[in-house]
């Protein structure tokens, strides 16, 4: 039985299974990718590569609805959110099609030793290990910059989204990419480890859990390979006493139910100033409770299912454990009975540092609420986390917002908005949220040989 199965989480139905790739197929894929790296395609003029990205953006736009339905059916994302993800993928492909040449222009370094500059060259075959929660966007974040740069990619997608993985690879081929530029592999973690160990592989990019990131980083480190990791987050949503409460509530609810709360950068810890805490909690609870579960393909549905039965079991266990250690349930706290992997929107309060929940990431529609007396207490609580991915700050005083944003130990902070993403903005975190950046100029240089050339005298 293949471990790559497409199961609709809204009705538990098995849609299709895909066979895994054996050792011969993996070895062949690596040969083809490595040959491509040593060809004019990777090392020659950038124009043929960016033309593929330009065509890919057009293909994605023209097939947006079909792609959105595949994602919603396979991992439970609401159809509107799937459409947004597909649109974002086209934006990322287009961004690198239009900007890669400029971003990779040699950079002058004035100095005493002579005329000096840094050039940006591809380093070789990369391995990408990607998660199910944004089944196209995660792939595009790796593909677009590395295709433009000239690094071939072998991609291992999450085993619950094989249809998305398959259709993405076909789109890249249809856009005119040569064999080896992007290869989808249905493989095991042991096979991934084997690829990382191979001399022809020069780097590995992973988005996923802390556990997966640690295993991949260990293997990459052992074999002296560059790695980038985008792992979990326990992002704060700090609402100060002068914030626009209605807008903060609206976006806070969105952050907890969008993708059924399965977003690394979504607000998970709500830190409220004591002067507005009761008012915020009252509105927030009412709005979250109103998000009733439904069919992801129905435009009116607010809450889709979790991506799998495992995901729901894990979340239910965490919530039960939090309550057993003294957390209070304001609303929710249970799996929804019936077909599909649905879970009630949930609010937990009274979480103390000794509660395991205090440092955990809840990947689902669960909010933790904390109350503080001032800005310094909000910062201290925000930074008392093993994670450091994103965060948001709500205040009408922009100077106050800037100070708070600068003091929060994360890779990204938004003022008066929940976390968001766009092709031209770098994405990534610190602490156990990983290292390295994707997207923008930083993303295209992560797996580049930043080569210094000097004309002496």
Buried (B, 14 or more C-beta within 10 A) or exposed (E): EEEBBBBBBBEEEEEEBBEBBEEEBBBEBBEBBBBBBEBEBBEEEEEEBBEBBBBBBBBBBEBBEEBBBBBBBBBBBBBBBBBBBBBBBBBBBBBBBBBBBEBBEEEEEEEEEEEBBBBBBBBBBBBBBBBBBBBBBBBBBBBBBBBBBBBBBBBBBBBBBBBBBBBBBEBBBEBBBBEBBBBBBBBBEEBBBBBBEBEBBBBBBBBBBBEBBBBBBEBBEEBEBBBBBBBBBBBBBBBBBBBBBEEBBBBBBBBBBBBBBBBBBBBBBBBBBEEBBEEBBEBBBEBBBEBEBBBBBEEEBBBBBBBBBEBBEBBBEBBEBBBEBEBEBBBBBEBBEEEBBBBBBBBBBBBEEEBEBBBBBBBBBBBBBBBBEEBEBBBEBBBEBEBBBBBBBBBEEEEBBBBBBEBBBBBBBBBBEBBEBEBEEBBBBBBBBBBBBBBBBBBBBBBBBEEEEEEEE
